[in-house]
Amino acid sequence: MDIKNQNIPNKRYLSIDWGKKNIGLAISDPFNEYAIPLRPIKNSDESIEIIIRIVKEKRINEIIIGYPLLPNNEISLICKLIEKFSSSLKERLQVEKILINISFYNEFYSTKKSKYNSEIYNNKKNWQIYKDSYSAQVILEDFLSEKQLKRNS
C-alpha cells in the first residue's frame, strides 16, 4: 500500500499509565484509529529520560496521561503523584526544547477494562508483563474514540 497518498494525520499520541512501580505506555497508529502498547518501563529516576527518547523516536506530538478520578469526579491521592510526575516531564521536555501538549484523561477502571479484553487476558504471561501498557492502550483508545465522536458531531 502506498501511504504517501493516504490522508495521515500529523499528530501522534503517547499514552502513559503512571504507577508507583511501573509506567505503562502506548502510542497511536499513524491514522489515530487504535493504540499500540509498548513494553512498560520501571518507574525510576530514568523513566522521564526513557519517555523523552520514545517521544523523539516515535515523533510524538501529544502526551495523554491517565488520571484516575474517583467515581464522584474528585481527585484521588494518586492524582497528586501523577501531577508531580507530569510537571517533571513537562520541565524535562522544555529543557530538550520539545514543545508538546500534555493532557490528563480520566482513566478510572482502565486496568479492569484491559483485563476483560479477551485477546489480552487469554495470554496470562503477556498480561503479567504488559498489563500497565494494556491499561495505557485502553486510555488512548478511549481518548481517540472520544475525539472521533466529537469530530463527527
N, C-alpha and C positions, 0 to 999 in steps of 0.2 A: 504494500500500500504506500502510495506517495503522500506523505504527511505534509509536504510543502504546500499543497493546495487545500489542506484542511483548515477549517477555522478553529485554531487552537488558542484558547485564552492565554494571555501572557502571564497570568497570575498562578503561582504555585503556592500551596499551603503546607505548613508543617504543623501537626497537632502534637501537643505534649500532654501526657497524663502524668503529672508530678506525684511522686510518692516519696516517703521518707527513706526507703531502701532503694527503689528502682524508679526510673523515669521511662515511661512508655512513649514511643514515637511512631508517627505515621505521616506519610506525605500523600498529597493528592496526585492523581494521574494527570497527564497533560491536558485532558479535556474537563477536569474537575467533576467527573462523574462518580468516582469512587476513591477510596483511600487504601493505601498500601502500607501495611505495618512494617516497620523496621525493627531490627533487633533492639530490645530495650537496653538501656545503659544503667550502670550502678550510679546511685546518687552520691556523688563525691565532689571534692574540690575541682575535679577535672570536667565535671558534667557540662558546664557552660561552654568550655573550650570545644568539647565534642559537638555540642549543638551548633556552635558557630561554624565549625568545619562542615557540618551537614548543610547548613544554610548556604554556604558558599558552593559546595559541590552540587547540590540539587537545585541551585538558583531559586531559593525560596523567597517569595515576596511578602508573605504574611504568616505570622505565627498565631495559632489558636491554642490557648491553654485551658484545659479542663478546670472548671471552677465549681466544686461540689456544694452548691447552696443547699440548705436544709429544705424539707418539704414545704415549709411556710415561706420560702424565699429569703430567709435570714442567712447571714454569713456564718459559715461553720468555722470552727477553730483552725482547721487545715487551710481554709481560705487565706488566713493571715500569713501562713507559711508560704503559700503559693504566691501571694502578693510580694513577699520579700524576695522570693526566687525570681519573679518577673522583673522586679526593679533591678536586681543584679544582672540579669540577662540583658535588659534594655541598656544599662550603663556599658556593659561589655560590647554590645553591638555598636553603640555610639563611638567607642574607642576605635573600633575596627572600621568606622565610617560606613556602617551598614544601616541605612535608614529604612526600616520596615516596621509596619504596624504590628503590635502585639495586642490581641483581644482575648477576653475571657469568654468562655461558653459554658453554660450550666451543664455539668456532666453527671448530675445525680443519677445513679443506677447504671452508669456506663459499664461497669465491670459485670454486673448481673446480665445486662443486655448482651454483652460479648460472650458470656458463658453459655447463653441459650442459643447462640448461633451454632447450629448442629455441625456444620463443617469444621468449625474450630474446635469445639469441645470433644468431638469424637476422637481426636488425636490428643490424648491426655499428656503425652510427653511434650508436644509443641505448646499445649496450653500452659504448662508449667513454665516453659522458657519465655513465651511471648505474651502472657496474659496482660501485662501492663501495656504493651503495644497494641494488643487487640482492643483494649479499652480506648486507647488513643485513636484507633481506627473508627470505632463507634462514634466517638466525639466528632471526628472530622466528617464522617458520612452524615451524621445528623446536621452538622453545620452546613455542609454542602446542599443537602436536601432542603433545608430551611431557606437558604439563599436562592435556590432554584425556584421554590414556591413563590417567594417574594418577587422574583424577576418575572414570573408568569402571571402574576396578579394584576 
